Amino acid sequence: MDFEEVNRYLIEKITAIAVRYDFGEGHDLLGRRMRDVRLKRGRLYALMHGGRGLLLDQTGRLSAAGWADRVDHVTDVAIVGEELDVPAVLLRPDGHVAWAGDDQRDLLTHLPRWFGAAVA
């Protein structure tokens, strides 16, 4: 291994970027930790400092209203210099992708698993 490979390996291990949990079938991002990308409104990890879930929604059509006390919903998610290759992702507070897609009904089946029951 050269020095760059060793650095990358160590960084992935220390930051848990290389960790992928088995959350079942789905998008390639599912179970992976999102890296700290630069969004229109700042760095991704800065948005996660509150220890809440985060719904990054490029469609603007999704809703996590019943979980607003536990999940932040961000619609202006354009990644500076690149694009997110999925319409929306639901992130756990640790930054791992709990759901990816664009179907509201599918999102509603995944929100309770990670964030409990909806509040009316």
Secondary structure as UniProt FT lines:
FT   HELIX           3..15
FT   TURN            16..18
FT   TURN            28..31
FT   STRAND          32..33
FT   STRAND          38..39
FT   TURN            40..41
FT   STRAND          42..43
FT   HELIX           44..47
FT   TURN            48..50
FT   STRAND          53..57
FT   HELIX           65..67
FT   TURN            68..70
FT   STRAND          71..74
FT   TURN            80..81
FT   STRAND          88..91
FT   TURN            93..94
FT   STRAND          96..101
FT   HELIX           104..115
//
